[in-house]
C-alpha cells in the first residue's frame, strides 16, 4: 500500500521526555512498511532540559531530512508550550496531538516569565484537528508512568493511519521484554483514545 | 536489507567495511558517535585520545605503520590537530587515513561555525562531502582507497544535519583488513627542511593528479534537468535543493576540494543561470568566479547559520514564509540548563555570591554563564580558561587576580588545561584554578577520559591522578572540595584567592546523570517558614520552583535532594520531609 504522498511528522517536547524513542518507533514502522524514511534529531547542548524536536518524514522518495515550515502533517507535542512553539511548522489543515503536560521552563520557575494559560485550548480553537490527551494519566492507570510516550505512539500511529500490528511489531523489537506488556497496553489505550477523540 | 542509520554510524560502518583497524578521536558534538560506533566492531582498535592533536598523531602513526586509520573530531577539534594535519599532508600515508571534520553550521552545540572546507584548500587535502547516510558509508569506504592511491590523508567533511539524521543504508560486505608493510623511509616521514622540500614537490604533484581525477570521479555528477537554472551544491544543501526546486539541473559535488573545473565549465555553459548553494563560506563560489564564470551566490544567500528547505524556497523562488498561527509571542523561552542536583550549580552559585570574575571553559558548566547563575566572564575554546585568567592578571595586576578564578572541567583540563597551568607556575602567576571534576565528559554524552580510569570499551585502565599531576607541575596549594558543600567551597575560595601564588581547587563530585539517583532523603518547603524571598529560586534548579499564587517556593518531582537550596535558605524553610 505505497502512496506517493509524503508524510511529515514533527515530535516536540522537553529534553528528557522520551521524544527520541517515539520518533524511532514511528520511523522503524515506516521502514517495515517499505517507505523511504528520514529522521532528524539534534543531540548535545539542546538535550540539557531545552526544547527538543525530532522530525520524521516518509514516502516513496525523501530528500530533505528536515520538514519545511508550514509542511508538517502532524505535530505530536509532549508538552503544551513546546507544541505552541513549533506550531508554525504545521500545514494549515494539519493535525495536532497535545499531551496535556506542563513542564515549566526556567524563566517561569524563577518567576521572570508567565506560563501561558490554557495554551492547549487556544491551539484547539485555531485548529479543528486538535486532540488533547493526558498520556501520563493513561500510563499511570496502566501501572507504569514511563509508558506515557508509547501511549502517545498509539495516538500518533492512528492519526497517520499506520496499522496497529506494524507498530506492535516495532515496539516488540525495540522495548525490553520485561516492560513489553505494559508498553503494548499503553499503545493500545493510546489508539483507543484517538478513536474516541475522532 | 536497508536500515536506518545516523550519518555518524554510517561513517563508522564505511571505515569498518574498508578494513580500517584503528580509530581515534576526542568526543565533540556532532562527531562523537563515529568512534563509539566503530568501537563496537570486532577485531578493531578504537580509543579516546586526550585531545584531537593526540588523536591526529596516533592516527598518523597508525597509518605510517600500515593500518587503515579513522580519525574523527568536530570542526574546532581540527584547529587543535592542525599542526600534525598540515605536515601529515606532506608526508602522506602508508595505510589509508580518513579524517572526519564534523562542522556545525547554526552552532547547535559549538562556539563558532567555521567552515572546514577551508582546511582542504590550505593543506591541499582531498575533501569529500556526503549528502546522506548511504553516501557517508560509501564515500568513507572509497576515501580509504583514494587516500592510498594519491598518498594523502582525506578529509570527510560533514555537518550536524548529516551526522544526526537517520536515512536508509544498505550495508556492504566488509573487506579483509590489510596491514601494509612497514619500511623505514626517512625522506618521506622525517620532516626536516631538506626532506620536507622534497615532499612539498610530491604534494603539488599529487594535487595535480587529484585535479585530473575529480573531473571523472563518480563522486561528482551532473543531473541534467530544465536548463534555465543550474545549481552547484554539495552535502545537505543538495537535499534541500532537490526538495524545493523540482526538475532543474544540478551539479552535485561529492568532492569539494579540489573542484572539477572542466566539469563546472561544462555545466555553466549548459545552463542559462548558474547558482551556487553552499552553507557558510563562499568556498566553491570564489573559485568558480576566479575562472571568469558568471555565477550567483552569496549576494543571494547568507553566510550565517544552517540553511533549510524554506530558506532556499524563499531565496530561489521568492516564496513567502507561512504566516503561522501567531501563538509564539506568548511562549517563554526554554534555554538548556544544568540538571537538578548538578554539582556545577554549587560552584556557580558561590562564584556569583562572591562577585568573582570567572574565566570559563567548554563543557556543561558553560551553562553557568546563563541566567540566573550568570557566573562567567569569558569562554573561548577548549582549555582557554587558565591562560585567559593568567592574561587578565598580567594585564590588570595581582589585585584583579585575587578576584578572578579559572573554571575548567576534568575532561577539558586533560584536553588542554595542563600546559596553561604550567605557564601560570613558570611565569609566576597567582591564579586560582577550579577543576570541576565530575568524572566524565558530560556534555557530549558521558564519554570516559584518562582521569576516569576507564577506556572507550568501558574496560578498566590506568587512571590519571589529577591532584598528583597538578602538584607535579609545581602548584603547592591543591585542595579537594565537595562543590555541594557551600561553606567548604567558599572557605577554600577565600583562602586560595588570598594567596599570592597559584592554587588549584578540585571540586569533586560525579555527574548526576552517571548513575540513577534514588532519593532516600526527600526534602520539602515548610510554607510556614518560607517568606517567598526567592533566594532558593536564584540557584536556577529545576527541582524547585516558585508558586506565584501562594508566593512560596515548592519542591518539584525533579528534585534529587542534593541539599543546595537547603543551604541557601536563610529561614530554614527547606528541610527533610518528616516521616
Interface residues (C-beta under 8 A of the other chain):
Chain A: X14 X15 X27 X28 X31 X36 X37 X38 X39 X40 X41 X42 X43 X44 X45 X46 X47 X48 X49 X50 X51 X62 X63 X64 X65 X66 X67 X68 X69 X70 X81 X82 X84 X85 X87 X88 X90 X92 X104 X105 X106 X107 X108 X109 X110 X111 X112 X113 X114 X115 X116 X119 X122 X123 X126 X127
Chain B: X2 X3 X4 X6 X29 X30 X32 X108 X109 X132 X160 X161 X164 X165 X166 X167 X168 X236 X239 X240 X242 X243 X244 X308 X309 X310 X313 X321 X322 X324 X325 X327 X328 X330 X331 X332 X333 X334 X335 X336 X337 X338 X339 X364 X367 X371 X372 X443 X444 X445 X534 X537 X538 X540 X542 X544 X545 X546 X548
